[in-house]
Amino acid sequence: MLNMDKSISDEIWKDIPNIPGYKASTLGNITSLDRQIIKSNGVIMKRTGEPMKLTKRTNSHGREMLYVSFRVSNKPITRGVSTIIA
């Protein structure tokens, strides 16, 4: 968890705009949702949602920030956690 000062009962989950299949919490946690994937051979696979791994990187201003990477329509997208939950 990102913020240990607040209790889990204070955590509110919301959909992430323009990134379907993921939710962000007010405490800075990001998770994927349960989903079904149809493979090219027609087989349906069930995937369970799970917490996303946050990566710490230094931004262009020399500040350390947390980032998360998504795949949407098979394209990689990286966003700062602070911009997602703002």
Phi, psi and omega in degrees: 000148183280314185245110183269353183284333181260154179278159181297332180294340178277352185282126179241128182261136177224151175295147177270122181299138177066007176228086184291146176092007181225152176229151177237147179253164178291345178267002177092011177272144179237137179220151172271160181259159174299141183205166175244137180244129177261115181284168183298336179270006177091355180286134179265125178249137176264131177243132179271137177295148181211157177298142180272148178280128177265139181245133178267125178222161176266129181277183185293345179263007178082010180264137176283132180225160175263135179235157175223144181248136179239165168236118179236122184054040178064022177243134179285138178226130176241131180226149173286137181299321182297327179283332180288318186269357180288000000 
